[in-house]
Amino acid sequence: MIALENLTCLHGRRPAVHHLTGRFEPGSMTAIVGPNGAGKTTLLRTIAGLHPEFEGHINRGARLALLPQAPTLERGFPITCADVVAMGGYAAATVFGAAADRARVDEALETVGLNGFARRLVNTLSAGQFQRLLFARLMLQDAPVMLLDEPFSNVDARTTADLMRLMHRWHEAGRTLIAVLHDFELVSREFPRTLLLARDKIAWDQTAVALSRENLLRARLTAEAWTEDPALCRDAA
Amino acid sequence: MRDLLFEPFALGFMRRALAGCLALAVAGPPLGVFLVLRRMSLMSDVLQHGILPGIALGAVFGGISVFAMGTGGFLAGLAVALLAGVLARATGGREDSQLAGVYLVALALGVAILSFRRGVDLTHLLFGSVLAVDDTALILMAGAASIVLPTLALIWRPLVMESFDPDFLRAESGHGAAIHLAFLALVVLAVVSGFTALGTLMSVGLMMLPAVAARHWGETLSGQIAASVILAVLSSVLGLLLSYHADLPAGPAIVLTAGALWLVGIAVGRRESLLRRLVRHRHYAG
């Protein structure tokens, strides 16, 4: 379980996420959606411990694994697919031991549909193949909670379907999944729960309830409002 | 021919210089490959200028000893590297103009400080001299290499991860900043330790040029590193011979040789070379 208590994520003095309280239940599968600039990625990074500027509390019950947004990675770096997947075993590895079992790496590559890619360099992969590779690394991390930041951007329909199937398998195995997404249709179809974010929490509920027309309209209006000279938040710590 | 290639190394000072340069040729280029791949090549410019004020201060306060100047250079290099990191963070990665400002000031400051100290040959300090490689200098170069290589091996895995996906390492271990700092310290050590033989302005060349050229020979990370070390060893041997026969300072001679080998890579290297462009192979079926 991950509990957020009055969480405000900041960029300087501007809140990217504002006074958010709520919990991701163990074994739940939640989509975080909202307009551009709604604070989705910042929220995910804050939960992952990568964004230190925040107020309030985060209670992380279990080990987390993050699938980062693809553009934050140096894709020209000359390492092989097997090496990238093996990174997933880093936390459990010793300094002088292997990062991960060769067999587990091959198995993960096969599961995401990258058979025979072990020795390919990552700079030769397409966007979809690269995303599959990150999913394989996530498998090796083997964490009870998985955070996915825009896992399907620049990915074709078939790859999305394949990776979505993988996520459902993880969900059925009892893992907690939290994904930042853009595609409302996909979210309505595949995700039981949704957090609709537009700096403030608009809704955090079952997907059908959260994505009501009224909520979506409110999210849009909140996100488009930008004041040059905002007043101080009355609830600020 | 035999005289041309082997005779010079019959001389004691040439052998010393060769031993020192070979130590650096093995230790420096692997760091250079990481700098290139992390798009931090500019950092090497900053360092080659940034260590001079430290070396100058060492000479003013500690006398003209390799140890005093080396220590000063190492501390100044660390300070400049940290400053560059702060600037990168403050400017959101658009630090290049600020870094140019830093190294211009550092070079001027170094030369100005040195003018207080008589008896220092500026040319030797900036461009190196084979005669300057005394026992202390040799120990400095070999010692630096002996520290750089095992430490690099130790931080190899997290360093690769940090270069490829910095957020991942931070989320997994929280050692990201420490790894980055350790890496920078190794780079500073490798650059500073070569200053006697190669000169402060040139010792970066033995680290960076083979690393830049390595992409024409190696595909994987280990392949590129192996290629860079081979190129640097060749540059050291041939460069010292050039220095001896043409009566050039050792630094420029070695760096010119490394530059020539780079051109060879561009022309006929295994990857992304002119030759590869001219010679077309039939494509595969799938």
Interface residues (C-beta under 8 A of the other chain):
Chain A: R45 A48 G49 L50 L64 L66 P68 T72 L73 E74 G76 F77 P78 I79 T80 D83 V84 M87 Y90 A91 A93 V95 A99 L121 V122 Q141
Chain B: L37 R38 L154 R157 P158 V160 M161 S163 F164 D165 P166 D167 F168 L169 R170 A171 E172 S173 G174 E219 T220 L221 G223 Q224
